[in-house]
Amino acid sequence: MKCIVKDCENHNDHGGFTGNLCNPCYQFITAGKGKYSQAYRNTRPVELTDTEIADALYVADITLDNLSDGDIPIERINAFARAVIRKAQDK
């Protein structure tokens, strides 16, 4: 049996379980303790550095000149959003 928390890799042969939750995830969900559990990590916001955001702008072919004139095609804005989401998912 595997913990039901998204992305948690704990299995019941790795340690204790309470119902369908591994003990670290259970402790975080019920008591707010256990910052090393996947349940805790799932609640943390993903932050990108300025460099990572600049890289996503480059991938989307958006320059500071484009940003200042306010005339960016929706396709490039969508490409930027997809690049940021991909980068965030990699973290």
GIBELQUI-V144525 format. One record per backbone hydrogen bond with DSSP energy under -1.0 kcal/mol. CO is the residue of the C=O (numbers start at 1). NH is the residue of the N-H. Records with the same first field share a line. If there is no record, write none. Layout:
CO = NH / NH
//
This chain:
1 = 12
5 = 8
10 = 3
11 = 14
16 = 23
18 = 21
20 = 4
21 = 18
22 = 26
23 = 27
24 = 28
25 = 29
26 = 30
27 = 31 / 33
28 = 32
34 = 37
37 = 41
38 = 42
40 = 43
49 = 53
50 = 54
51 = 55
52 = 56
53 = 57
54 = 58
55 = 59
56 = 60
57 = 62
58 = 61
63 = 67
64 = 68
65 = 69
73 = 77
74 = 78
75 = 79
76 = 80
77 = 81
78 = 82
79 = 83
80 = 84
81 = 85
82 = 86
83 = 87
84 = 88
85 = 89
86 = 90
//
